[in-house]
Amino acid sequence: MATGGAWESETFDNGRDLHHSTEAPPTGFATPPAMYKPSPVGKDSSAFGVIALSLRIAQIAFTLIAFSVMAANNVTINNAYTTSDDTDTTSGYYEENIKFSRVKSFVGVVTLNCIVCLYAIVQLVQCFINMSSKGKFVSSANTGFAMLTFVFDTVLAYALIAASAAGAGSAAIISADGLCSSAERFCQKAQASVAMSFFAFAVLAASAALYPVRLLRLIKG
């Protein structure tokens, strides 16, 4: 083998200037690469679980007040009457019992709020199970149960706002006709029930909005 030449030049020192380190090379990274960093899905699920739990409790409270107040809306009023014939004129009062069931839209308010209340109770139990299992039970937004919940939240929210709007319209008509002057308590209870129904719709719509928001965060993830 020939000596000298390029092999013996400064370009190739043939190992003359190599220094062997006695320190072992690092076996890992001080800071894990981004692709190996722990996913924040656990914290995300916990945060959304608390929000969902709070919304379900609010739904139960508002719907329970709405349908219980309307279902108990039963008022007895005294109406004046006058009758006359050829010889005599008679006047007096008669009692009339006014119930919410006489107005179809009020019946709708009671029915929808009762359905949503039962549904919210079922969802509340599911939220407790999910949080107690530390997110292992249907914790992801892309599960079939989560999608089904989103569908039910949306459908019931639309139904509830429709029933609430109909109830508000009937309450406005009754007030405009002057019937509240003789049945003020009945009108007050009806208006309070309708107002609670609108609040129940708001929190139910917020629950429905949780699904796309969480799914978008998981996709960006």
PADREN-94925 format. One record per residue (C-alpha): residue in one letter; chain; x, y, z. Coordinates in Angstrom, 1 decimal. Layout:
+------+-------+--------+--------+--------+
: resn : chain :   east :  north :     up :
+------+-------+--------+--------+--------+
:    A :     A :      X :      Y :      Z :
...
+------+-------+--------+--------+--------+
***
This chain:
+------+-------+--------+--------+--------+
: resn : chain :   east :  north :     up :
+------+-------+--------+--------+--------+
:    M :     A :    0.0 :    0.0 :    0.0 :
:    A :     A :    1.4 :    3.3 :   -1.0 :
:    T :     A :    2.2 :    5.9 :    1.6 :
:    G :     A :    1.7 :    9.6 :    1.5 :
:    G :     A :   -0.7 :   11.2 :   -0.9 :
:    A :     A :   -4.2 :   12.2 :    0.0 :
:    W :     A :   -4.5 :    9.6 :    2.7 :
:    E :     A :   -1.6 :   11.2 :    4.6 :
:    S :     A :   -2.8 :   14.7 :    3.9 :
:    E :     A :   -4.5 :   17.2 :    6.2 :
:    T :     A :   -7.9 :   16.3 :    4.7 :
:    F :     A :   -7.6 :   12.7 :    5.9 :
:    D :     A :   -5.7 :   12.5 :    9.2 :
:    N :     A :   -6.2 :    8.8 :    9.4 :
:    G :     A :   -7.3 :    9.0 :   12.9 :
:    R :     A :   -4.3 :   10.8 :   14.3 :
:    D :     A :   -6.3 :   13.7 :   15.8 :
:    L :     A :   -9.3 :   11.7 :   17.0 :
:    H :     A :  -10.0 :   11.9 :   20.8 :
:    H :     A :  -11.9 :    9.2 :   22.5 :
:    S :     A :  -14.3 :   10.6 :   25.1 :
:    T :     A :  -14.6 :    8.7 :   28.3 :
:    E :     A :  -18.1 :   10.0 :   28.9 :
:    A :     A :  -21.0 :    7.9 :   27.6 :
:    P :     A :  -23.3 :    9.6 :   25.1 :
:    P :     A :  -26.6 :   10.8 :   26.4 :
:    T :     A :  -29.3 :    8.1 :   26.3 :
:    G :     A :  -32.2 :   10.4 :   25.9 :
:    F :     A :  -33.4 :   14.0 :   25.5 :
:    A :     A :  -33.6 :   16.5 :   28.2 :
:    T :     A :  -36.8 :   17.7 :   26.7 :
:    P :     A :  -39.0 :   15.2 :   24.8 :
:    P :     A :  -39.7 :   16.0 :   21.2 :
:    A :     A :  -43.1 :   17.4 :   20.5 :
:    M :     A :  -44.3 :   14.1 :   19.0 :
:    Y :     A :  -43.6 :   12.3 :   22.2 :
:    K :     A :  -45.0 :   14.9 :   24.6 :
:    P :     A :  -47.9 :   13.7 :   26.7 :
:    S :     A :  -51.3 :   14.5 :   25.1 :
:    P :     A :  -53.5 :   16.9 :   27.1 :
:    V :     A :  -56.6 :   14.8 :   26.3 :
:    G :     A :  -57.0 :   13.9 :   30.0 :
:    K :     A :  -57.1 :   17.5 :   31.2 :
:    D :     A :  -59.3 :   18.4 :   28.2 :
:    S :     A :  -61.8 :   15.6 :   29.0 :
:    S :     A :  -61.8 :   16.6 :   32.7 :
:    A :     A :  -62.5 :   20.3 :   31.8 :
:    F :     A :  -65.3 :   19.4 :   29.4 :
:    G :     A :  -66.7 :   16.9 :   31.9 :
:    V :     A :  -67.1 :   19.7 :   34.6 :
:    I :     A :  -68.7 :   22.0 :   32.1 :
:    A :     A :  -71.1 :   19.3 :   30.9 :
:    L :     A :  -72.0 :   18.4 :   34.5 :
:    S :     A :  -72.8 :   22.0 :   35.3 :
:    L :     A :  -75.0 :   22.4 :   32.2 :
:    R :     A :  -76.9 :   19.3 :   33.0 :
:    I :     A :  -77.6 :   20.4 :   36.6 :
:    A :     A :  -78.8 :   23.8 :   35.2 :
:    Q :     A :  -81.1 :   22.0 :   32.7 :
:    I :     A :  -82.7 :   19.9 :   35.4 :
:    A :     A :  -83.2 :   23.0 :   37.6 :
:    F :     A :  -84.8 :   25.2 :   34.9 :
:    T :     A :  -87.0 :   22.5 :   33.4 :
:    L :     A :  -88.1 :   21.3 :   36.8 :
:    I :     A :  -89.2 :   24.8 :   37.7 :
:    A :     A :  -90.8 :   25.3 :   34.3 :
:    F :     A :  -93.1 :   22.3 :   34.2 :
:    S :     A :  -93.9 :   22.2 :   37.9 :
:    V :     A :  -95.0 :   25.9 :   38.0 :
:    M :     A :  -97.1 :   25.4 :   34.8 :
:    A :     A :  -98.6 :   22.1 :   35.9 :
:    A :     A :  -99.6 :   23.7 :   39.2 :
:    N :     A : -101.2 :   26.7 :   37.4 :
:    N :     A : -104.8 :   26.2 :   38.5 :
:    V :     A : -106.7 :   29.3 :   39.5 :
:    T :     A : -110.3 :   29.8 :   40.5 :
:    I :     A : -111.8 :   33.2 :   39.7 :
:    N :     A : -115.2 :   34.9 :   40.4 :
:    N :     A : -117.0 :   36.2 :   37.4 :
:    A :     A : -119.9 :   38.6 :   37.6 :
:    Y :     A : -123.2 :   37.9 :   35.8 :
:    T :     A : -126.5 :   39.7 :   35.3 :
:    T :     A : -129.7 :   38.2 :   34.1 :
:    S :     A : -133.0 :   40.0 :   33.5 :
:    D :     A : -136.5 :   39.1 :   32.6 :
:    D :     A : -139.8 :   41.0 :   32.3 :
:    T :     A : -140.2 :   41.3 :   36.0 :
:    D :     A : -136.8 :   41.1 :   37.7 :
:    T :     A : -133.1 :   41.6 :   37.2 :
:    T :     A : -130.7 :   39.3 :   39.0 :
:    S :     A : -126.9 :   39.8 :   39.4 :
:    G :     A : -124.3 :   37.8 :   41.1 :
:    Y :     A : -121.0 :   35.9 :   40.8 :
:    Y :     A : -120.0 :   32.5 :   39.7 :
:    E :     A : -116.8 :   30.6 :   40.1 :
:    E :     A : -114.7 :   29.5 :   37.2 :
:    N :     A : -111.7 :   27.2 :   37.4 :
:    I :     A : -108.9 :   28.0 :   34.9 :
:    K :     A : -106.2 :   25.4 :   34.3 :
:    F :     A : -103.1 :   25.3 :   32.1 :
:    S :     A : -104.6 :   22.4 :   30.2 :
:    R :     A : -107.1 :   24.7 :   28.6 :
:    V :     A : -104.3 :   26.2 :   26.5 :
:    K :     A : -102.6 :   23.7 :   24.1 :
:    S :     A :  -99.3 :   25.6 :   24.0 :
:    F :     A :  -99.1 :   25.5 :   27.8 :
:    V :     A :  -99.5 :   21.8 :   27.6 :
:    G :     A :  -96.6 :   21.7 :   25.2 :
:    V :     A :  -94.4 :   23.6 :   27.5 :
:    V :     A :  -95.2 :   21.1 :   30.3 :
:    T :     A :  -94.6 :   18.1 :   28.1 :
:    L :     A :  -91.3 :   19.3 :   26.5 :
:    N :     A :  -89.8 :   20.5 :   29.8 :
:    C :     A :  -90.7 :   17.2 :   31.5 :
:    I :     A :  -89.0 :   15.2 :   28.6 :
:    V :     A :  -85.9 :   17.4 :   28.7 :
:    C :     A :  -85.7 :   17.1 :   32.5 :
:    L :     A :  -85.7 :   13.3 :   32.4 :
:    Y :     A :  -83.2 :   13.3 :   29.6 :
:    A :     A :  -80.9 :   15.7 :   31.5 :
:    I :     A :  -81.1 :   13.4 :   34.6 :
:    V :     A :  -79.9 :   10.4 :   32.4 :
:    Q :     A :  -77.1 :   12.5 :   31.0 :
:    L :     A :  -76.1 :   13.7 :   34.5 :
:    V :     A :  -75.7 :   10.1 :   35.6 :
:    Q :     A :  -73.6 :    9.4 :   32.6 :
:    C :     A :  -71.4 :   12.5 :   33.5 :
:    F :     A :  -70.9 :   11.1 :   37.0 :
:    I :     A :  -69.9 :    7.7 :   35.6 :
:    N :     A :  -67.5 :    9.3 :   33.2 :
:    M :     A :  -65.8 :   11.5 :   35.8 :
:    S :     A :  -65.6 :    8.7 :   38.4 :
:    S :     A :  -63.9 :    6.4 :   35.8 :
:    K :     A :  -61.4 :    9.2 :   35.1 :
:    G :     A :  -62.6 :    9.6 :   31.5 :
:    K :     A :  -62.3 :    5.9 :   30.5 :
:    F :     A :  -66.1 :    5.7 :   29.8 :
:    V :     A :  -67.1 :    7.4 :   26.5 :
:    S :     A :  -64.5 :   10.1 :   27.2 :
:    S :     A :  -63.8 :   11.0 :   23.6 :
:    A :     A :  -65.9 :   13.2 :   21.4 :
:    N :     A :  -65.6 :   10.9 :   18.4 :
:    T :     A :  -67.4 :    8.0 :   20.1 :
:    G :     A :  -70.9 :    6.9 :   19.0 :
:    F :     A :  -72.4 :    7.8 :   22.4 :
:    A :     A :  -71.1 :   11.4 :   22.2 :
:    M :     A :  -72.5 :   11.8 :   18.6 :
:    L :     A :  -75.9 :   10.4 :   19.8 :
:    T :     A :  -75.8 :   12.9 :   22.7 :
:    F :     A :  -75.2 :   15.7 :   20.3 :
:    V :     A :  -78.1 :   14.7 :   18.1 :
:    F :     A :  -80.5 :   14.4 :   21.1 :
:    D :     A :  -79.3 :   17.7 :   22.5 :
:    T :     A :  -79.9 :   19.5 :   19.2 :
:    V :     A :  -83.3 :   17.9 :   18.5 :
:    L :     A :  -84.6 :   18.6 :   22.0 :
:    A :     A :  -83.3 :   22.1 :   22.0 :
:    Y :     A :  -85.2 :   22.9 :   18.8 :
:    A :     A :  -88.4 :   21.3 :   20.2 :
:    L :     A :  -88.0 :   23.2 :   23.5 :
:    I :     A :  -87.6 :   26.6 :   21.8 :
:    A :     A :  -90.6 :   25.9 :   19.6 :
:    A :     A :  -92.8 :   25.0 :   22.6 :
:    S :     A :  -91.5 :   28.0 :   24.6 :
:    A :     A :  -92.2 :   30.4 :   21.8 :
:    A :     A :  -95.7 :   29.0 :   21.4 :
:    G :     A :  -96.3 :   29.4 :   25.1 :
:    A :     A :  -95.0 :   33.0 :   25.1 :
:    G :     A :  -97.3 :   33.8 :   22.2 :
:    S :     A : -100.3 :   32.4 :   24.1 :
:    A :     A :  -99.4 :   34.3 :   27.2 :
:    A :     A :  -99.1 :   37.5 :   25.2 :
:    I :     A : -102.5 :   36.9 :   23.6 :
:    I :     A : -104.2 :   36.3 :   27.0 :
:    S :     A : -102.6 :   39.4 :   28.4 :
:    A :     A : -103.7 :   41.5 :   25.4 :
:    D :     A : -107.3 :   40.3 :   25.7 :
:    G :     A : -107.5 :   41.7 :   29.2 :
:    L :     A : -108.0 :   38.3 :   30.8 :
:    C :     A : -105.1 :   38.8 :   33.2 :
:    S :     A : -107.1 :   41.5 :   35.0 :
:    S :     A : -109.4 :   38.8 :   36.5 :
:    A :     A : -106.8 :   36.0 :   36.5 :
:    E :     A : -103.5 :   37.8 :   37.3 :
:    R :     A : -102.1 :   34.9 :   39.2 :
:    F :     A : -102.6 :   32.5 :   36.3 :
:    C :     A : -100.9 :   34.9 :   33.9 :
:    Q :     A :  -97.9 :   35.4 :   36.3 :
:    K :     A :  -97.4 :   31.7 :   36.7 :
:    A :     A :  -97.6 :   31.1 :   33.0 :
:    Q :     A :  -95.1 :   33.8 :   32.2 :
:    A :     A :  -92.7 :   32.6 :   34.8 :
:    S :     A :  -92.9 :   29.0 :   33.5 :
:    V :     A :  -92.3 :   30.2 :   29.9 :
:    A :     A :  -89.3 :   32.2 :   31.0 :
:    M :     A :  -87.7 :   29.2 :   32.8 :
:    S :     A :  -88.4 :   27.2 :   29.6 :
:    F :     A :  -86.3 :   29.7 :   27.6 :
:    F :     A :  -83.5 :   29.5 :   30.1 :
:    A :     A :  -83.6 :   25.7 :   29.9 :
:    F :     A :  -83.3 :   26.0 :   26.1 :
:    A :     A :  -80.2 :   28.2 :   26.5 :
:    V :     A :  -78.3 :   25.7 :   28.6 :
:    L :     A :  -79.4 :   22.8 :   26.4 :
:    A :     A :  -78.2 :   24.6 :   23.3 :
:    A :     A :  -74.9 :   25.2 :   25.2 :
:    S :     A :  -74.6 :   21.4 :   25.8 :
:    A :     A :  -75.2 :   20.7 :   22.1 :
:    A :     A :  -72.4 :   23.2 :   21.3 :
:    L :     A :  -69.9 :   21.3 :   23.4 :
:    Y :     A :  -69.7 :   18.4 :   20.9 :
:    P :     A :  -68.4 :   20.3 :   17.9 :
:    V :     A :  -66.1 :   22.5 :   20.0 :
:    R :     A :  -64.5 :   19.5 :   21.7 :
:    L :     A :  -64.3 :   17.5 :   18.4 :
:    L :     A :  -62.5 :   20.5 :   16.8 :
:    R :     A :  -60.0 :   20.7 :   19.6 :
:    L :     A :  -59.3 :   17.0 :   19.3 :
:    I :     A :  -58.8 :   17.3 :   15.6 :
:    K :     A :  -56.4 :   20.2 :   16.0 :
:    G :     A :  -54.9 :   18.4 :   18.9 :
+------+-------+--------+--------+--------+
***
